[in-house]
Amino acid sequence: MADLFDSSDPAPTEGGGPRPLADRLRPARLDEVIGQEQVLGPESPLGVMLASGTLSSIVFWGPPGVGKTTIARLLADATELHFVQISAIFTGVPELRKVFEAAKHRHANGQGTLLFVDEIHRFNKAQQDGFLPHMEDGTILLVGATTENPSFELNAALLSRAQVLVLDRLGLADLERLAQRAEKLLDRTLPLDGHAREALLEMADGDGRALLNLIEQVMAWRGLEGKLSTDQLTHRLMRRAAQYDKSGDGHYNLISALHKSVRGSDPDAALYWFARMLDAGEDPRFLARRLTRMAVEDIGLADPQAQAVCIDSWQTYERLGSPEGELALANALVYLALAPKSNGAYVAYKAARAAAKKTGSLMPPKHILNAPTRLMKDQGYGSGYAYDHDAEDGFSGQDYFPEDMGRQRFYSPVERGFERDLKKRVEYFDRLRRERGD
């Protein structure tokens, strides 16, 4: 397998400024890119498009440092298109107009333009709409890059004209090949023992550019004797911050993983995702709130105590603060994961809301309405009401739904945890209701 960054790119030209290692190791051809076979292989979407000679607009979705910019540049070379690169962070409407105007002149002269837009999700709706006519008439072939979910961040009109291709974070094997190429170019071996070398790869967190930056730092150290251990390496280098944005896609991915691990009764996986979020800087109060939501949504009445456990752990965190308070939240998390699960009350609540919305303003039956005035009594308010405490078994069996609606069933308890007892109660009152009705 070829490498993400290949040493075929020449060293800095004489008289030029220094170039970062990541720039010097950029691939010269698409078949040198590593780690993205699902996109670049012969039977992959890009492989098929290139083989047929019909390249369409593309949006690359993936984490930083996996080759989005490099692949876009190499696509322009492979298709003989003029390459233009802009960033949505630094480009406004006047600059976009200039880019489109230059592309029109090239198009009129028979030269196509591949416009690479980094951080394309940062353009607003109007700016994204501005690309559409130029994509449709062939003035530009758009290649966008984003770290955020395009489904949420890009207009439907733009997505309908582009193919979304997902780029994966680099695995340890990919990063090791990248490190070997760096060593070959620099004609030096990393001064690390086996465990320290693996730790260096893990520090990059799947980001090839980050790894090469770390390698540059290590190679710049002077006066080393022998090979560094993991402890010595981590003392000299800071671990790369986890890829996490509290308002971005990574945030929602991790909270989804945490929630589903609890729902799936897996305390170990739940603790892992909980720790990942804390390590990335998530607010423990947000996690406390989500734990409470899990208690009422996924456990519900199968274990009514679960909600109280969450509230208690939340209050404990507020009293203890960080980092001790996080342990209280972890205790609640384990409790939730191992508790019996039921969404019976949650489903019943949603069904009742839907029925209320559908039936509008139906009046309650008159027999359960109070009649504080003479007129209301004459209208039949309260007439025929049976006081349940006076009835046999403390249950009258009357119908409390609107007369034009009929009795409904929203809540269906499950055969788990405390809801077993609730199910028996539902069935008991159903039987009495039938008997009273008869």
Salt bridges, closest charged atoms under 4 A:
ASP3 OD2 - ARG181 NE 2.86
ASP9 OD2 - ARG19 NH2 2.89
ASP23 OD2 - ARG19 NE 2.94
ASP23 OD1 - ARG26 NE 3.33
ASP31 OD1 - ARG29 NE 3.12
GLU32 OE2 - ARG29 NH1 3.07
GLU101 OE2 - HIS105 NE2 3.71
GLU119 OE1 - HIS121 NE2 3.43
GLU119 OE1 - ARG122 NE 3.48
ASP129 OD2 - LYS125 NZ 3.22
GLU136 OE2 - ARG161 NH2 2.49
ASP174 OD1 - ARG177 NH1 3.88
GLU176 OE1 - ARG197 NE 3.03
GLU183 OE2 - ARG197 NH1 2.80
ASP205 OD1 - ARG169 NH2 2.59
ASP207 OD2 - ARG240 NH2 2.79
GLU282 OE1 - HIS251 ND1 2.97
ASP283 OD1 - ARG285 NH1 3.88
GLU297 OE2 - ARG263 NH2 3.54
GLU297 OE1 - ARG293 NE 2.89
ASP298 OD2 - HIS259 NE2 2.51
ASP298 OD1 - ARG263 NE 2.65
GLU318 OE2 - ARG285 NE 2.99
ASP393 OD2 - ARG436 NH2 3.30
GLU415 OE2 - LYS423 NZ 3.52
ASP430 OD2 - ARG409 NH2 2.75
ASP430 OD1 - ARG433 NH1 3.15
GLU435 OE2 - ARG431 NH1 3.14
